[in-house]
Amino acid sequence: MKQRIIEELENCEANTIFYDGFDEAIIGIEYESFRVIYSISKCIEILRKDMSEEDAREHFDFNVVSGYVGEKTPIFCNDEL
Protein backbone atom coordinates (compact mmCIF):
# COMPACT_ATOMS: atom_id res chain seq x y z
CA MET A 1 0.00 0.00 0.00
CA LYS A 2 2.85 2.40 0.81
CA GLN A 3 4.34 2.02 -2.65
CA ARG A 4 0.93 2.56 -4.28
CA ILE A 5 0.49 5.81 -2.34
CA ILE A 6 3.98 6.99 -3.28
CA GLU A 7 3.27 6.26 -6.94
CA GLU A 8 -0.14 7.94 -6.78
CA LEU A 9 1.32 11.11 -5.31
CA GLU A 10 4.59 11.26 -7.23
CA ASN A 11 3.38 14.21 -9.34
CA CYS A 12 2.18 16.14 -6.29
CA GLU A 13 4.27 18.03 -3.81
CA ALA A 14 2.48 16.30 -0.97
CA ASN A 15 5.41 15.68 1.43
CA THR A 16 3.50 12.72 2.81
CA ILE A 17 4.78 11.31 6.12
CA PHE A 18 5.01 7.58 6.76
CA TYR A 19 5.75 6.03 10.17
CA ASP A 20 8.60 3.50 10.17
CA GLY A 21 7.56 -0.04 10.93
CA PHE A 22 3.86 0.41 10.25
CA ASP A 23 3.65 -0.11 6.48
CA GLU A 24 1.37 -3.14 6.96
CA ALA A 25 -1.09 -0.94 8.90
CA ILE A 26 -1.67 1.58 6.09
CA ILE A 27 -5.28 1.52 4.93
CA GLY A 28 -5.37 4.58 2.69
CA ILE A 29 -4.78 8.27 2.23
CA GLU A 30 -6.85 11.36 2.86
CA TYR A 31 -6.72 13.22 -0.45
CA GLU A 32 -7.48 16.72 0.72
CA SER A 33 -4.44 16.89 2.99
CA PHE A 34 -2.46 13.91 1.56
CA ARG A 35 -2.16 12.38 5.02
CA VAL A 36 -1.64 8.63 5.37
CA ILE A 37 -4.34 6.73 7.25
CA TYR A 38 -3.30 3.88 9.55
CA SER A 39 -5.47 1.19 11.15
CA ILE A 40 -5.15 1.26 14.94
CA SER A 41 -5.84 -2.47 15.24
CA LYS A 42 -3.14 -3.26 12.67
CA CYS A 43 -0.65 -0.96 14.43
CA ILE A 44 -1.31 -2.76 17.72
CA GLU A 45 -0.93 -6.12 15.95
CA ILE A 46 2.48 -5.04 14.62
CA LEU A 47 3.63 -3.88 18.05
CA ARG A 48 2.42 -7.13 19.65
CA LYS A 49 5.08 -9.02 17.72
CA ASP A 50 7.64 -7.62 20.17
CA MET A 51 5.61 -6.89 23.33
CA SER A 52 2.53 -7.75 25.33
CA GLU A 53 -0.93 -6.42 24.43
CA GLU A 54 -0.83 -3.96 27.34
CA ASP A 55 2.66 -2.72 26.48
CA ALA A 56 1.75 -2.44 22.79
CA ARG A 57 -1.28 -0.27 23.56
CA GLU A 58 0.66 1.88 25.99
CA HIS A 59 3.50 2.34 23.50
CA PHE A 60 1.05 3.15 20.71
CA ASP A 61 -0.90 5.68 22.79
CA PHE A 62 2.16 7.41 24.23
CA ASN A 63 4.72 7.23 21.42
CA VAL A 64 2.81 6.89 18.18
CA VAL A 65 -0.66 8.39 18.14
CA SER A 66 0.22 11.33 20.41
CA GLY A 67 3.27 12.28 18.34
CA TYR A 68 2.81 15.40 16.23
CA VAL A 69 5.16 15.79 13.28
CA GLY A 70 3.53 18.77 11.61
CA GLU A 71 0.50 19.36 9.44
CA LYS A 72 1.12 16.09 7.56
CA THR A 73 0.94 13.98 10.74
CA PRO A 74 -0.72 10.70 9.75
CA ILE A 75 -4.32 9.91 10.68
CA PHE A 76 -5.30 6.89 12.78
CA CYS A 77 -8.57 5.10 12.10
CA ASN A 78 -10.20 3.53 15.15
CA ASP A 79 -11.31 0.30 13.58
CA GLU A 80 -11.61 -1.46 16.93
CA LEU A 81 -15.16 -0.33 17.70
C-alpha positions in Angstrom: 0.0 0.0 0.0 2.8 2.4 0.8 4.3 2.0 -2.7 0.9 2.6 -4.3 0.5 5.8 -2.3 4.0 7.0 -3.3 3.3 6.3 -6.9 -0.1 7.9 -6.8 1.3 11.1 -5.3 4.6 11.3 -7.2 3.4 14.2 -9.3 2.2 16.1 -6.3 4.3 18.0 -3.8 2.5 16.3 -1.0 5.4 15.7 1.4 3.5 12.7 2.8 4.8 11.3 6.1 5.0 7.6 6.8 5.7 6.0 10.2 8.6 3.5 10.2 7.6 0.0 10.9 3.9 0.4 10.2 3.7 -0.1 6.5 1.4 -3.1 7.0 -1.1 -0.9 8.9 -1.7 1.6 6.1 -5.3 1.5 4.9 -5.4 4.6 2.7 -4.8 8.3 2.2 -6.9 11.4 2.9 -6.7 13.2 -0.5 -7.5 16.7 0.7 -4.4 16.9 3.0 -2.5 13.9 1.6 -2.2 12.4 5.0 -1.6 8.6 5.4 -4.3 6.7 7.3 -3.3 3.9 9.5 -5.5 1.2 11.2 -5.2 1.3 14.9 -5.8 -2.5 15.2 -3.1 -3.3 12.7 -0.6 -1.0 14.4 -1.3 -2.8 17.7 -0.9 -6.1 16.0 2.5 -5.0 14.6 3.6 -3.9 18.0 2.4 -7.1 19.7 5.1 -9.0 17.7 7.6 -7.6 20.2 5.6 -6.9 23.3 2.5 -7.7 25.3 -0.9 -6.4 24.4 -0.8 -4.0 27.3 2.7 -2.7 26.5 1.8 -2.4 22.8 -1.3 -0.3 23.6 0.7 1.9 26.0 3.5 2.3 23.5 1.1 3.2 20.7 -0.9 5.7 22.8 2.2 7.4 24.2 4.7 7.2 21.4 2.8 6.9 18.2 -0.7 8.4 18.1 0.2 11.3 20.4 3.3 12.3 18.3 2.8 15.4 16.2 5.2 15.8 13.3 3.5 18.8 11.6 0.5 19.4 9.4 1.1 16.1 7.6 0.9 14.0 10.7 -0.7 10.7 9.8 -4.3 9.9 10.7 -5.3 6.9 12.8 -8.6 5.1 12.1 -10.2 3.5 15.2 -11.3 0.3 13.6 -11.6 -1.5 16.9 -15.2 -0.3 17.7 
